Amino acid sequence: MRSNNFGYHAVPDTAAEVALAIDYLKQFPIAEAQLPRRLRSLLERVGDQPDLRVEVSARYDFDQYGPNREYVHMVMALAPMNGPEDIPLLEEASNGVVSFSKPDVRQQGGLNAFEPSISGLDYVVASWRSGSFYAYNLAEKVWMGLGLSPRCLGGDQQRVIYDDLALPEFGVAEGEISTEYYFSPKRDVSWVMSNEYLRRYLWMRGAFGVRVFFYEALLPDRPELRSLMAGESQVTLKPEGGWCELDIREFKDSLLIQVWATVKAVTPELCPEQSADGLIWPGVNGPVTHDRADALVELTPVYLDDRFLERYEQSSFFGTTPVNVHGRWHCSPSYQGQWSFTDCVRIGRNLVRVPMRELYKPKPDRDIRHAHAFAVDPALVATLDLQEEHIVAKTQRLLDQLLRLGDNLAALGAAVGLPKPAVEIVKFSTVELRANGWMKYPELSRLAQVAPLAMTEQAFLSRSKSLYELWQRIPNGFLRSLVERAGHPPTKFKDFSSLKLLQALLNIVERLNADGENVNAFAVGAEPDDLNARNAALAPLFVNNELRKADAHDVGGNVLRNLEALGVDIASVNRGYGRALDAVMDGVISAFTQLNEQLARLLVGR
C-alpha cells in the first residue's frame, strides 16, 4: 500500500464526522445570508482540500471609531476526540490569547507548575499579552511534531514562516510575531497554516481544531436583526449547547453585534491522499503504480514539456544545473541530496524524455504528479523536430565561442605585449568547466532556463539582459589597450563602451587580414575608419544591448524594431517571444564566431 507525502493514508473517520454533528451556521441566531463575511468564515467548518490555508490565530481591528467597525480575535484550541461533544464557551473567547501577563513567581521553583493552555486545552499558536504588547509563535509541539524549520522576515514585516525542508514544502505556517496596542493596533495579526499539515497534526494528536473567538461589528439597522431583539434596545441570545453567546444592541444609528463562540472547525482527518499511483500516462496502457513502474525492464519513455522544470529552476532550494553526459544534456532536478529526478534528457526544443522507471524512483508523489501535468502525447511528439536545438545547447554554443574568444584575445595580447590569461578576459575557466561542468557558473544555468515558444515579452527582455551580462564582462581596459597598440590615440576612443571597442578591434583585424598581414603588423598603419566604421557582423551585439536597456525602460515599438533588424517576423511574436530569443542568441553567437574566425586568421601566421 502506498502512502501520501506524509507516509499515512487518509481514511475517513466516522467518529470524527459524528462529533461534528452541530451545524453552527444553522444554529446561529442570525440567518447565514445576513452574516458579515468574516463572521461567517469563523462559524464555518474547514473542508478537506489540501491546498486550503486555514487561519489558526488572528487579531483584526478595522475602522475602530467609524461606521464600518469590525473587530475579531481568535485562537485555535485542540479538543480531544474522546472529550465532550459540546464545548462550552471558554474564557479565552474574551481574552483572545493563550496566556495573559507573566506568572507571578515569588519563590524558587514557583514556575514549575506553569503550563499555558486554553482552559486546559492545547493550542496551535502560542499567543501572549502583557499590557499593550502581544507576541505570537507556532506552538513548539506543532513545529517539532511536524518537523518544520522557521525562517524570519524582519523590518516592518516581523513575520516568521515555517517550512518542511524534507519535501520541501514552503510556507506551511506563517504569521506576525508581535504587535502593540496603544489607542490603536500597530498591525493586524493573522496566522495561517496549510490544511494538509494542520489536519495531519490534529490526526496525530487525535484532536479537533476548535476556534475560540470574539467578534464585534456594526451592522445596518435591518428588520431581520430587529426581529431578534423583540422590541428591546439590547438582547443576549444563547443557542442550544452553550457554545455561543450573541449580544445585539443599539449603537447610534446602527446595531452593534458581539459574539463569543467556541466552534469545532477542523476534524482530525488527513486530507485526501495525493498519490502518484493510478496515474494514466499518454502512450502507456493502463494506470501506472510505483510497483508497476519499478518492474519495468524496458525503457518505456515519457515525454514532458520542459516547462515542468520551471518550478525547480525558480527556486534556489533545488539543483537544476544541466549536465552533459556523452553528448546528451540531462536536466534532472534534485533536492539537497534528499531525492532527485534521474535521466531527464532534453530532446528537441522544448521536450524532456525520461524513462517511466526512473520517473517513479523514490521522490515525493506530488513531484511525480507535477511531472504528470506536463506529459506530452507521443502522437504529438511524432510531429515535432526532435533534432531542433534547445536552450541549453544554445547556451553551450555561446560558451564555446566565449572560451575561444578568451584564448584568441589572450594570444593577441601576448603577441603585442599585453599578457593576460584567458580566464581573466572572459571570466570562465576551461579547467573548471572540464572538471565540474557549469556548477560554479550559475549565470549559465539562468540563461539556459526553460524558454517556451509562448514566452512573454517581459521574460524575453529579462533573458536578453542575462545574455548581455554574460558576454559584456570582457574588461574594457584590456580592449582599450589593444586598440591603442594598433596605433590609435586613446583620446579618439576614450568614451567607447565595450561594444564599440569590440567593433573597432574587429575592424582592425579584418583590415589586416584583407591585406594579407599577420599579427606582426598589428601596430602598423592605423586607419581612422577602424574606430567608427559600422561592422555588420557585430550588429546582433548592438541589438542585444538595446534589448538589455529595454528591460528597464518602457520603449514600446523599439523592441519590435530591433527584432526586425535580426530578421524576425514581428507578427509571429503575437504567439510568444520564444523564436525571438532564438534569433537574438543565434545572432550573438554568430557575431562572436565571426570575431573568433578573424582573430584566428590573424594569429595563424604568428
C-alpha positions, 0 to 999 in steps of 0.5 A, spaced: 500 500 500 502 506 498 502 512 502 501 520 501 507 525 502 506 524 509 507 516 509 499 515 512 493 514 508 487 518 509 481 514 511 475 517 513 473 517 520 466 516 522 467 518 529 470 524 527 464 526 522 459 524 528 462 529 533 461 534 528 454 533 528 452 541 530 451 545 524 453 552 527 451 556 521 444 553 522 444 554 529 446 561 529 441 566 531 442 570 525 440 567 518 447 565 514 445 570 508 445 576 513 452 574 516 458 579 515 463 575 511 468 574 516 463 572 521 461 567 517 468 564 515 469 563 523 462 559 524 464 555 518 467 548 518 474 547 514 473 542 508 478 537 506 482 540 500 489 540 501 491 546 498 486 550 503 490 555 508 486 555 514 487 561 519 489 558 526 490 565 530 488 572 528 487 579 531 483 584 526 481 591 528 478 595 522 475 602 522 475 602 530 471 609 531 467 609 524 461 606 521 464 600 518 467 597 525 469 590 525 473 587 530 475 579 531 480 575 535 481 568 535 485 562 537 485 555 535 484 550 541 485 542 540 479 538 543 480 531 544 476 526 540 474 522 546 472 529 550 465 532 550 461 533 544 459 540 546 464 545 548 462 550 552 464 557 551 471 558 554 474 564 557 479 565 552 473 567 547 474 574 551 481 574 552 483 572 545 490 569 547 493 563 550 496 566 556 495 573 559 501 577 563 507 573 566 506 568 572 507 571 578 513 567 581 515 569 588 519 563 590 524 558 587 521 553 583 514 557 583 514 556 575 514 549 575 507 548 575 506 553 569 503 550 563 499 555 558 493 552 555 486 554 553 482 552 559 486 546 559 486 545 552 492 545 547 493 550 542 496 551 535 499 558 536 502 560 542 499 567 543 501 572 549 499 579 552 502 583 557 499 590 557 499 593 550 504 588 547 502 581 544 507 576 541 505 570 537 509 563 535 507 556 532 506 552 538 513 548 539 509 541 539 506 543 532 513 545 529 517 539 532 511 534 531 511 536 524 518 537 523 518 544 520 524 549 520 522 557 521 525 562 517 524 570 519 522 576 515 524 582 519 523 590 518 516 592 518 514 585 516 516 581 523 513 575 520 516 568 521 514 562 516 515 555 517 517 550 512 518 542 511 525 542 508 524 534 507 519 535 501 520 541 501 514 544 502 514 552 503 510 556 507 506 551 511 505 556 517 506 563 517 504 569 521 506 576 525 510 575 531 508 581 535 504 587 535 502 593 540 496 596 542 496 603 544 489 607 542 490 603 536 493 596 533 500 597 530 498 591 525 493 586 524 495 579 526 493 573 522 496 566 522 495 561 517 497 554 516 496 549 510 490 544 511 494 538 509 499 539 515 494 542 520 489 536 519 495 531 519 497 534 526 490 534 529 490 526 526 496 525 530 494 528 536 487 525 535 484 532 536 479 537 533 481 544 531 476 548 535 476 556 534 475 560 540 473 567 538 470 574 539 467 578 534 464 585 534 461 589 528 456 594 526 451 592 522 445 596 518 439 597 522 435 591 518 428 588 520 431 581 520 436 583 526 430 587 529 426 581 529 431 578 534 431 583 539 423 583 540 422 590 541 428 591 546 434 596 545 439 590 547 438 582 547 443 576 549 441 570 545 444 563 547 443 557 542 442 550 544 449 547 547 452 553 550 457 554 545 455 561 543 453 567 546 450 573 541 449 580 544 445 585 539 444 592 541 443 599 539 449 603 537 447 610 534 444 609 528 446 602 527 446 595 531 452 593 534 453 585 534 458 581 539 459 574 539 463 569 543 463 562 540 467 556 541 466 552 534 469 545 532 472 547 525 477 542 523 476 534 524 482 530 525 482 527 518 488 527 513 486 530 507 485 526 501 491 522 499 495 525 493 498 519 490 502 518 484 499 511 483 493 510 478 496 515 474 494 514 466 500 516 462 499 518 454 502 512 450 502 507 456 496 502 457 493 502 463 494 506 470 501 506 472 503 504 480 510 505 483 510 497 483 508 497 476 513 502 474 519 499 478 518 492 474 519 495 468 525 492 464 524 496 458 525 503 457 518 505 456 519 513 455 515 519 457 515 525 454 514 532 458 514 539 456 520 542 459 516 547 462 515 542 468 522 544 470 520 551 471 518 550 478 525 547 480 529 552 476 525 558 480 527 556 486 534 556 489 532 550 494 533 545 488 539 543 483 537 544 476 544 545 473 544 541 466 549 536 465 552 533 459 553 526 459 556 523 452 553 528 448 546 528 451 544 534 456 540 531 462 536 536 466 534 532 472 532 536 478 534 534 485 533 536 492 539 537 497 541 530 496 534 528 499 531 525 492 532 527 485 529 526 478 534 521 474 535 521 466 531 527 464 534 528 457 532 534 453 530 532 446 528 537 441 526 544 443 522 544 448 521 536 450 524 532 456 524 524 455 525 520 461 524 513 462 517 511 466 522 507 471 526 512 473 520 517 473 517 513 479 524 512 483 523 514 490 521 522 490 515 525 493 508 523 489 506 530 488 513 531 484 511 525 480 504 528 479 507 535 477 511 531 472 504 528 470 501 535 468 506 536 463 506 529 459 506 530 452 502 525 447 507 521 443 502 522 437 504 529 438 511 528 439 511 524 432 510 531 429 515 535 432 523 536 430 526 532 435 533 534 432 531 542 433 536 545 438 534 547 445 536 552 450 541 549 453 545 547 447 544 554 445 547 556 451 553 551 450 554 554 443 555 561 446 560 558 451 564 555 446 565 561 442 566 565 449 572 560 451 575 561 444 574 568 444 578 568 451 584 564 448 584 568 441 584 575 445 589 572 450 594 570 444 593 577 441 595 580 447 601 576 448 603 577 441 603 585 442 605 585 449 599 585 453 599 578 457 593 576 460 590 569 461 584 567 458 580 566 464 581 573 466 578 576 459 572 572 459 571 570 466 570 562 465 575 557 466 576 551 461 579 547 467 573 548 471 568 547 466 572 540 464 572 538 471 565 540 474 561 542 468 557 549 469 556 548 477 560 554 479 557 558 473 550 559 475 549 565 470 549 559 465 544 555 468 539 562 468 540 563 461 539 556 459 532 556 463 526 553 460 524 558 454 517 556 451 515 558 444 509 562 448 514 566 452 512 573 454 515 579 452 517 581 459 521 574 460 524 575 453 527 582 455 529 579 462 533 573 458 536 578 453 539 582 459 542 575 462 545 574 455 548 581 455 551 580 462 554 574 460 558 576 454 559 584 456 564 582 462 570 582 457 574 588 461 574 594 457 581 596 459 584 590 456 580 592 449 582 599 450 589 597 450 589 593 444 586 598 440 591 603 442 597 598 440 594 598 433 596 605 433 590 609 435 590 615 440 586 613 446 583 620 446 579 618 439 576 612 443 576 614 450 568 614 451 567 607 447 563 602 451 565 595 450 561 594 444 564 599 440 571 597 442 569 590 440 567 593 433 573 597 432 578 591 434 574 587 429 575 592 424 582 592 425 583 585 424 579 584 418 583 590 415 589 586 416 587 580 414 584 583 407 591 585 406 594 579 407 598 581 414 599 577 420 599 579 427 606 582 426 603 588 423 598 589 428 601 596 430 602 598 423 598 603 419 592 605 423 586 607 419 581 612 422 575 608 419 577 602 424 574 606 430 567 608 427 566 604 421 559 600 422 561 592 422 555 588 420 557 582 423 557 585 430 550 588 429 546 582 433 551 585 439 548 592 438 541 589 438 542 585 444 544 591 448 538 595 446 534 589 448 538 589 455 536 597 456 529 595 454 528 591 460 528 597 464 525 602 460 518 602 457 520 603 449 514 600 446 515 599 438 523 599 439 523 592 441 519 590 435 524 594 431 530 591 433 527 584 432 526 586 425 533 588 424 535 580 426 530 578 421 524 576 425 517 576 423 514 581 428 507 578 427 509 571 429 511 574 436 503 575 437 504 567 439 510 568 444 517 571 444 520 564 444 523 564 436 525 571 438 530 569 443 532 564 438 534 569 433 537 574 438 542 568 441 543 565 434 545 572 432 550 573 438 553 567 437 554 568 430 557 575 431 562 572 436 564 566 431 565 571 426 570 575 431 573 568 433 574 566 425 578 573 424 582 573 430 584 566 428 586 568 421 590 573 424 594 569 429 595 563 424 601 566 421 604 568 428 
